[in-house]
């Protein structure tokens, strides 16, 4: 009986790749959340400006 995998000791490469992919996904979701918050705040500011202008009429 010979050694497993012909005696080659290969480090597992999937884990760092998985971590890298997950960190990229987390960064994408964080940027999407930030864009959503900025859009909602801009919408509220626009509504406030319209309401302020409507009260002056």
N, C-alpha and C positions, 0 to 999 in steps of 0.2 A: 504494500500500500504506500502510495506517495503522499507528499504533503498536499493540503487543500490549495486549490488554485495554482498549482505548480510551484508553490513556495513563495509566491509573490505576496507581499504585504502591502496592499493598497489602502490608503486612508479613505474613509467614507467621504465622498464629496457632496452628497446630497444635502446634508444638514446646513452647511454655510450657504448654499444656493437657496434653500428653503427660507432661511433667515433673511437673506437679501431680498427675496421676492416679497416676503411678508412685510419687511420694513418699507419697501417701495409702495405696497398696497396701503399701508398705514399712512404714509406720506400723501398718497393720492386722496384718501378719504379725509385727511386733515385739511388739505387744500380745498376739497369740495365743501367741507363744513365751513371753512372760512369764507368762501365765496357765497355760500348761502346766507351766512350771518350778515355779510356786507350788503347783499342784495335786500334782505329784509329791513335792515336799518335804513337803507336808501329809500325803500318804499314807504316806511313810516315817516321819514323826513319829508318826502314829497306830499304825503297825505296831510301832514301838519302844515306845510306851506299853503296847500290848497284851502284847508280849513281856515287858516289865518286870513287869506285873501277873501274868502267868502264872507267872513264876519265883517269885513270893511265895506262890503257893498251896501 
